[in-house]
């Protein structure tokens, strides 16, 4: 991976850690980022599962600065979430990210208002016009908002073709990826955004990379290496277990809760302090299933890695 040209590869979304007093745990996040980078991924990202909707403006900027500094130090990519409920705030976040060296920003559309395509286009166009770095258009409608239409995405591609990316998350993921690819002559660059669950199918459709949550980024990195190297038996073995694990993460809070549990299990983080209110509780039976799938995933990745030596 080089920093020349397009952004590609595995770009985990950072998990925001909180200190017991309630603020951001900057030192803990820095240690988490070191661990993520050690997994040989292509870069770092902040997004919905970075708990951005629960952060103050100052905290969002603080997180962005920690992430971009670590990425620059490691020589990897950084993509910073800038989505907001107003164009004005989204632009402010985007410009802040650019000033601190981000390679791209990623934006969801506003979620508290129902907007037509022209209004959503205006929102993204304003963000793109305000910066010179890449712009990732995230369709987070699997959790919030409404799906972005194909026509809207094609309009945005034509406006920013040299520096725009897409992260489609509305079902059916595969069909939407293929439609966007075909409508842009194979030129639109997209990232898988379902925690690796749709990575195998999405790879066949020509994606540039994936933005999973952080807790098993080592497995997703191994899956990406398998896919790019044509190791299909390995890819299917890892993908099946990932799908089972991701199927338990049915909401943003479910993602965050299970992610915290697994990061704690791997001693990446020291505490599981969360910022509420929360809409998901990890009951004993779900925890047991998560742990079982995690252990099986570890074994599968270890076995397939050894087979490559």
N, C-alpha and C positions, 0 to 999 in steps of 0.2 A: 504494500500500500504506500502510495506517495501522496503528497498534498498538491500535486499537479493535476489539474483536470477535475473531473466529476467526483462527487462524494459517493462512496460505495462501501459495501461490507456490513459488518455487524456493529451497530451503534446503540449500545444499551442506554435506556432511560434511567437516569440517576434516581435513587430513592432518597428523599429528604429525611434527614434525621433530626430529632428534637432533643434538646437538653431537658433535664428534669424540671427546670424552671419555666419551660414552655417555648423558649426561643430556639432558633436554628443551632444545631450542634456542628459548628464549622469544622472543628478538629475531627469529629467523627465522620463527616462527609468526606474530608480529605483522605482519610484512611480507606473509606469505601472506594473512592475513585482510584486510589493506588491499586486496590485489589482488582477492580474492573479492568484497569489497563494491563495488569499482569496476565489477564486471560487472552492477551494478544488480539483484542478487538480493534476495530478501525477507528473508533471515536466514542465520544460521550454526548449525551442528549439530555435536555430537560423537557418534560412534557406533562401530560395529564397525570400519569402515575408518579410524577415528582411532587404531587400534592399542590400543584401551582394554584389551584382555586382556593386553597386554604392559607396562602401566604400573603403577607402584606406586600405593598410595592417595594418597600425597602428590602424585605427578605428575598423577594424574587431577584432583585438586582444583586444582593449578596450571594445568592446561590449561583447566579450566572457568572459572577466574577470568580468564584471558587472553581467552577467547571472550566471556564475558558483558560484560566491560568494553568490548571493541571494539564489540559489538552495541549497547550503550547509547550509546556515543559516536556511532555511525552512525545511531541511531534505527531499528534493524531488530530482528527477532526473534532469540532465541537458545533453542536446545533442547539440553539436556545429557544425555548418556548416563549412566544410573545403574544399569544392570543388573549383577547380581552373583550369586554362588553361594549367598548367604544373604540372607534378607529384611532382617536387621539391617544388613548392609553396604549393600544397595540403598537403604534408607531414609536412611542416613547420607549417601550421595552425593546423594540427592534433596533433602534438607534443606539441604545445602551449596549446591546449585545455586539453590534458592529464595532463600537468604540473599544470594546474590550477584546477584540480579536476573534469573534465567532466566525465560523465559515458559512453559517446559514442560520436563519431563524425558522421556527415552525409555528404556525398559527391555526387554531381552530376558529370557526366563525363564532360570532356572539350567540349565546344559547338562551338568553332570556327574551328574545324577540323573534317573531316569525318574519323572515326576510325573503324577498323574491330574488331571482338570479341576478338582476341588475344591482341590487343593493349589496349582495355578497361579493359580486365582482368588484364593485367600487371599494369595498373594505379591503380586499386583497390587493387590488391595484394600488391603493394608497400606501399600503405597507411596502409593496415592492418598489414603488417610485421613491420612497423615503430612504432606501438603503441601496448599497451596491453589491451586497453579498447574496448568497442563495436564499430562496424562499421555499419552504416546504408547506404545501397546502394539506392540512390534516382534516379528513372527514372522520370525525369522532362520533358519528351518529350511532355506532354500536352502543354508546353509553349516553350521549347527550345530543340534542339537536336533530336536524333532519339530514338525509343523504344529500350530497352535492351532486347536481346533475352532470351528465356527461358534457352537455353543451357548455356549461359554465367552466368546467375543467379545461376543455379545448380552448375556450376564449382566453383563459389565463395562460395556457401554454403558448398560445400565439403572441401574447403580450410580453412574456418573459422567457422565451424559449431557451435561452442560453444559461439561465440560472434558476429555473423552477423545478421543483420536485413535488411528488404527490404521495400521500399516505392514505390510501383508501381503506376504510374499516367497515363500510356498510355492506351487508350481505346482499347478493352473493359476491364474495371478494374476487374469486377467480374470473367470473364473467365480467365484472366491472374493470378489472385490470386489463383483460383482453380487449374490451371495447375501447378503453383509453389508448392502449397501444395501437390498435388498428386505426383509430380516428386521427392519430398524430403520425402516422407512417412509421411507427416503431420508435419514435424519437422521445416520447415522454418517459421520464425517469421516475420510478416509483419505489417505495419501500413497503415491505410487509409490516403490518402493525398489529398482529394478533398474538404477540408473545412467542412467535415462532410456530404457532399451531398451523398456520397456512403457508409456511415457508416453502415446503417442498413443492406444492402446487404452484405457488406464486413464482418460484424460481423458473419453472418450465415456461412461464408466461413472460419472462424477460425482466424481472425486477433488478434494481440496482443494489439492494441490500435489505436489511431488516432493522427495526427499532424495538427490540424486546425490553421487558423489564429486566432488572439486573441480577436477580437471585440465582438464575441458572444460565448466565450468559456464557459460561464455559462450555455448556452443552450445545448452545446455539452456535457458538463459534466453531465447534467441531462439526456440527451439521452443515454450516456454510462451507467449510473446507471440503467436506464430503461431496456436496453438491457441485462446487466449482471443479472438483477433481474427478467427477463422474463415478464416485463410489456409491452406487445406488442402494446396495444392500445395507450399508452403514446408515445412509440417509433415512431409509425407511425404518430401521431399528430405532434410531433416536427420535424421529418424527412421531412415531406411534406413542411413545411414552410422553413426549411433550404435549401431544394432543390430550391425553388423559389428564395431565396436570392442569393445563390451561382450561379444560372443561369445568374445573371446580371454581374458576375465577370468573364469576358471572357478572361482576360489577366492578367499578373502580375501587370501592372499599374492599371487596374481596381480593382483588389484585394486591392492594396495599397490605392487607392483613397477612395473606399467605407469603408475600414477599418478605415482610418483616420477620415472620417465623423462620423462613429458610435462611435469611441472612444471619439471624441469631444462631441458628443451628450450625452454620459454617464458621461462626465466630468472626464474621465480617463486621458485625456491629455488637455493641456491648449491652444495649438495652432496646426494648421495643416500645418506647414512648410514642404515643400517637396523638394527633390533634383531632379532637371530635367536633361535633357529634359524628358517630360512625354508624353505618347501616349494615355492618356485617360482623358476626362474631364467629370465631373459629372454635366450633364445638369439638369434643373429644374424638368423635368418629371421623369427622373431616380431617382433623389433624393427623390421625393415624393413617388415613389414606394418602395424604400429602407426603408424610414421611416415607411410606412404602414406595410411592412413585419416585420420590427423590432418590432413595437408595437404589432402585432399579435403574434409574437414569445414570447415576454415578457408575454403576457396574457396566452399563452398555457403553458409555463413553470411554471408560478405562480399557475395556476389551477391544473396542475398535481402534483406539489409539495405539495399543500395543501391536495390533495386527499390521499397522503401517510401518513399524520399525523393521 
